[in-house]
Amino acid sequence: DIIRHDLRLVELTHQVYTIAPGELPGYLFGGLASDDAYGAVRSMTFRFNALVDGDESDAALLAQDLAEFLCDEVEHLNRTLRDESAPELLGVLYSMAAGITEHFKADPPEWSRFTGKKLTPEQLKIAISRMISVRFWSRHFRTFTRRWREHLYITVGDVRRQRSVICSPQWVQHWMASRKRGREIMAETNIEDEETGETLPLLAAVDASVSNNERRRAEMLTRVNGLEELAALDRMSQDSDYVALFFTWTAPQQYHAWLETGRRNRKWNGASPRETQHYFTRTFKNFSTALTRRDIHIFGMHITESHHDGTPHWHGILFVRREQESTLRDVFEMYANAENCSAHRPGKPPEQSPQSQIMIKPVDRRTGSPTAYITKHICRNLEGCAPGGRDKETGRPWTELARHSAAWASLWGIKQFQFTGGPPVSVWRELRKLSDQKQADSVNPVFGELH
């Protein structure tokens, strides 16, 4: 059974991250490449496919060699096409660099704007400069290899309730060591105000910002409470009031690698946590667009949490006008269950039809406010803010799960906390810095009165 099924899944996971043997960028066959380009790309492709078995020094060396190769090709094209106009030359240089970039599984900077012919010559130069820099490739190879390795851990079952929940112990240890090194460097670094000459330890400045999880938690709870007060204030000035809806949204069964029982999910489609998160964001965007067409405005927040096997799911709270609640429920359920319905076989008995992926319920203000409903999910996913006790699903301490959640989000590039329908937080953060009454008065008389 292991040879028949498990090894096949490992091979499929490898295929997602490796470059096929016969796959080469079209630039090599267009007549403009240098004589050494073909052999160099073949050699670097072989090294790229072996990155998962190496360490970070292998990724760093490949990044350096690839950046040097691209620089050499830029010089070669400059000599070959010296009679071409500057815009045409820049277009050829960008196309060459973008083709090599896509070949090595990276996204070319400004690609959509380039294909739409919306890039200025200066912007083209900046995009090309990024693609030929060692820093660009070092970061890409480092992140790519870590995700590749973690995806394999998920595939073979090292990430699940019976082993290590949410993410692998190897990644958690690496993440914690990296954070420790970063804090040590910041503790030894000072920043200086050019106007006053005042110096301050960089670590103190970082801890005074929302990078500090305690401050981050306080800010998010303040913002959620502000949305709650906004809904109440709007209710006083309008004929209709707002209702707060709490939702839990899980991905379809095929996105889950392992069942809670510890058995492999035979329907798993091989998706990584990042791909599953893309499913959520894409579906939520379509849902929001559908609401806009129906003239339904919502505001609230959602939190991305991880199941025991690293598969994301969402918890959130939405405020909507009471007369629009039924429509919102119908639209949300339609989009959340669309993929299940498309996979539903005609003629299947009703009792075997897929379960709904979305659970929506109104907030019962007799048992708690909307802020109270969302608070536990915020704290569970912030290291240093987790409650005491253990999780009933995994049996692990909440403090451990919060640490694993932070490491998981960092690895897969997942934004855990997202507000929707409200104004940007940047303005509020800047206004909070105005501790002086004279400064507040200078902004606006009304703001001065509220200060």
N, C-alpha and C positions, 0 to 999 in steps of 0.2 A: 504493500500500500504506500509506503514511503517513496519507493522508487517510481511507482506509477503516478502518484499525485503530488507529493510534496516537492520532489526534485523538479517536477515540471513547473511548479509555481516559482521556485527559485530561479529557474532558467528564464521564465517570463519576466520576472523582476529585473534580472540582469539585462534583458533585451530593451527594457525601458531606458536604461542609463548608458548602455554601450552603443558604439557606432558600428553599423554593419560592415563586414570586411570589404565589400565592393562599393561602399558609399564614399564618394569624394565630392568636394565642392566643384560646381561647374566652372569656376574661375580657372581651374587647372587646364581646362580643355578649350578655352576661348582664344588661345593664341597670344595672350598677353603675359602669361606667367613666366617667371624666370626659369632657367634650365634646371635649377636645383629644387624648385618648388614642389614638384610631384613627390620626389623621394622624401623631402622634409615633412610634408603633410602626412604621408603614409607612416613614417616613423613616429610622429607625434600622436597620430591616431592610435597606434598600437600602445603607446605609453598611457594615453588617456583611458583606454579600456582596462588597463591594469591598475588604475589609481586606487580602487577599493581595497586592493591587497597590500598597498604601500602605506606610508605615513605622510604627514604634512610636508615633509621635506621634498618628497617626490612631486607633490602638487606645486610647491614653490618653484622647483627647478623647471618643471614643464611650463609654468606661467612665464618664467623668464625667457625660455627658449622660444615660446610662441610669440611673445611680444617682440623679440629681436627679429624673428622671421617676418612678422608683419611690417616692421620698420624697414627691413631690407626690400620687401616687395613694394612698399611705398616709394622708396628711392628708385627702384627699377622702373616703376611705372612713370615716375617723373621724368626719367631720362628717355623712356620709349615714347611718351606722349608730350614731349616738350613743345611741339608745335600746336597743340590743342589749346582752346580757350580755357581760362581758369574755371568757369562753371562746369564745363564738360569734364575737365580733369578731376575736379572734386567729386563729381558724380561717379566717375569710374573708380576712384580711390575708395569712396564710401561703399560702393557695390562689392568691391573686392574684399574689404575688411568685414562687411556684413555677412558675406557668404562664408568666410572662414569662421566667423563668430557663431553663426547658426550651426555650422558643421560640428563645432565643439559644444553644442547644447546650451548656448547662451543667447540671450535676447539682444539684438543689435540696438544701441541707443537711438531713439528718435525714428524708429523704422516706419511707424504708421505715418508720421509727418513727411518722411522722405518719399514714400510711395504716393502720398497725396501732393507732392511737389510744393510743400509749404515751408521748406527749410531755406534759410538765407545762406550765402557762402560762409559767413562767420559761424553759423550754427553747424554747418557741415564740418568745418574744421574742428570744432569742439568735439563733435561725435566721433570723428576719425581719431582724434587724439586720445579719446577714452579707450577706443578699441585696440590701440597699439601700446597701451600702458601696462606695465607689469602689475600695477596695483589692481587694475580691472580684472586681469586673469587670475591673480592670486586669490582674490576674494571669491571669484566664481568657482574655481576649482576646489577651494577649501569648503565652501558651502555645499557644492554639488556632491562631493565625496562623502561628506557627513550625512547628507540625506540619503544617499545611495546605500550606505552602510546601515543606517537606521531602518530603512525600508526592508532590507534583508533580515534584520533582527525581527521585525514584525512578521515577515513571511514564514520564518522558521519557528515562530512561537515564543521567542524570548521576551516579547512585550505582550503581556496579558496578566490577568488576575493571579494566576498560579505561579508566575515568575516575577517579572518586574512590571508594575503598572504604569501606564501612560507612555513611558519611554524607557530605553535600556539603561541599566546601571552604568555602562561605559560612557554614555553621553552625559548623564547626570554628573558623574565625577569630573569629566572634562569641563563641563559648563561651570561647575563650582570652582574648579581650580583657575579657570580663565577669569572669572569674576574676582577671585581673590587677588590675582596678579594685577588686574586693572585697578582695584582699590589701593593696592600698595603703591602703584605708580602715581595715582592721583594724590595720595597722602604725601608724596615727596615733591609734588609740583605746586607752585604758587602762581596765582594770577594777580596782575597789577592793574589798577585803575589809572589810565593814562592822564586823566584830568587831576585827580587828587593825589596820586602816588601811593594810595592805600593798597596793601597786599593782603591776600586771603588765600588760605589753602584751597586747592581745587576740590579736594574731597568735601570740605565744609560747604562749598557752593553747590556741589552736586546733591548732597544730603539735604540742603535747604530747598531743593526744587522738587518737582513731582516725580523725579527719579527715585526719591525716597518713597517706599511703598506705603508707609503710614500716611504721608501727605497725599499720595495718589489716591488712597482709599477715601480720605476725608474729602478730597475734591470731587470724586465721582458721586459720593453720597450727597454732597451739597448740590451738585447739578441735578441729580434725580429728584431731590426734594424741591429744587427750583421748578422742574417740570410739573411736579405735583401741584405746587402753588400756582403756577401759570394756568393749569387746567381749572383750578378752583376760581381764580380771578376772572378767567374768561367766562365761566359759568355765571358769574354775577352780572356780566355785561351783555350776555346773549340770552336768547329765548330758550336755547337747548344747552344741556350740560354735557360734560365729558365723562366717559367711563374708562376705567383702567383695566386692561386685559393682560394677564400673565400667560406666556406661552412657553412650551417646551417642544423643540423640534429636533427630531432624530433623522439621520440619513437613511435611505432605503437599505434593505438587508444586504444587498450586494456590495455595499461599501464597507461592511464590517468583516475584518479578517478572522476574528475568533469570537465564539459564543461565550456567554458568561459561565457556562459549565466547563470551559477549558477545551472544548472540542473545536476543531477547525470548521469554519463556515464554508460549506461546499459551494455556495453561491457567490463567494467573494470574487469581485472583478479585478483584483490586484491594485486597487486605488491606494495611493498614499494619503496620509492626513492632509497634505496640501491640496491634492486633487479633490478630496472630499470637501474641504473648505471652499474651493472654487465652485463646487456644485451649490453650496449654500448661498454664497454671495451672488452668483449668477441668478439663482432662482429668486432670491429676495429682491434683486434689482428688477426682475420681470414683474414681481408682485407689486412693487412700489409704482412701477410705470402703469400697471393696470388700475391701481387706486387713483393715480393722477388723472387718468382718462375718465374716471367716474367722479371726479371732483371731491375726492376724499383725502383730507389732510391728516396725517398722523405724526406723532412725535413720541420719542421714548428711547430705550437703549436695549442692546442685546449683548450677551456674554457668550463667548465660545469656550466650552469645556471639553474635556476629553473623556471618552469611555476608557475602560481598563486596557483596551488594545490599541489606544492611540487614535481611534476614530473620533472626529469632532462631533459635537451636537451643540445646539443653541438653547439658551434660556433668555427670555426677554420680557420687557413690559412695554406696552403700547397704549397711548391715550388717543381716543377717537370719540367723535360726537355720538351720543347715545343712539340717535336715529340711524346712524351709519354702521353700527356694530354688527348687525346681521350680515350686511353686504361684505364687510371686512372679513368676517369669519368664512363666508363662502369662498371669497377670492383666495384667501390665504390657504384654505384646505385644498382648493383646486390646484394651485401651483405646487404646494408641498407634496401632494400625492400624484402629481402628473407622471413622474418617472415610474412609480409603481403601477399606475394604470396602463402605461404604454407596454409594460412587461406582463400585464395580466392576459392570460390566454383566454380567447373566446370559448365559451362553453364550460368554463370552470365553475364548479358549484359555488353558490354564494357564500356558504359557510367557510370556504377555503380562500376567499378573496383576501387580498393584502390588507393589513391593518393600517389605519391612518398614521402618518408620520408626524402629525402635529396635534398637540393638545392645547386648547385655548380655554381659559376660564376667567371670569371676572374676579377682580380683587375684592375679597370680602373685608370691608373696612371694620367689621366687628372684631375680626381677629388680627388685623394689622393694616398698616398703610402700604401703598405701592412701594415706598422706599424700604419698608421693612421686608417686603417680599423679595426684593432684589439684593438686599444687603448680604444675606448668607452666601449668595453665589459670587458676589464681589470678593468677599473675604476668603472664600475657599480657594480662589485662584491667585491670591497675592501672598508671596512668601513673607512671613513675619506677621501676617494679619489673620492667619487661619485660626479657627476656633479649636478648643481642646476636644478630646474624644477621638473616636474612630468612625470611619465611613462604613455604613452597613453593607454596601455592595462589595467592597474589596477587603474590609477588615483592617485596612491600614490607617495609621494616625493621619488626621487632617493636615498636620504640619508637613508630613512627608509628601502627601498628595499635592499640597500647594507648591512645594519645591519642584516636584516633578512636572507640574503644570507649567510653571514658569520656564523650566528648561525645554519642555516640549514646544511651547509657543516660540521660543527663541530659535530653536532648530528649524522649524518648518515655516518661519516667517508669518505666523498667524497673529493677527491683531485680536487680542482677547476681549477688549472692551470697546464697544462702538455705539455712539449716540446717533440718532437719526431724526431728521425733521426739525432740529433746533439750530440756533445760531452757532457760529464757530466759537470755540472756547478761548481762542487767542485774545480776543478783545477783553473778555472778562479777566483773564490773567494779567493783562497789562493794567487794567483799571484797579485791580487789587493792590498794585504797587504804589498807588497814589495815597500815601499815608498822611500827606500834608493837606490841610484844609485849603490853603491858598492855591495849591496845585489843582485841587478838585474844583474850586470856584473858577479857575481859568479855563477849564474844559467846557463847562456849561453851567449856567445858574441853577438849572434843575438838578444836575448831577451834584452840584455843591450842596444843595439842600438835602439830597439823599445820602450824602457822604457821612 
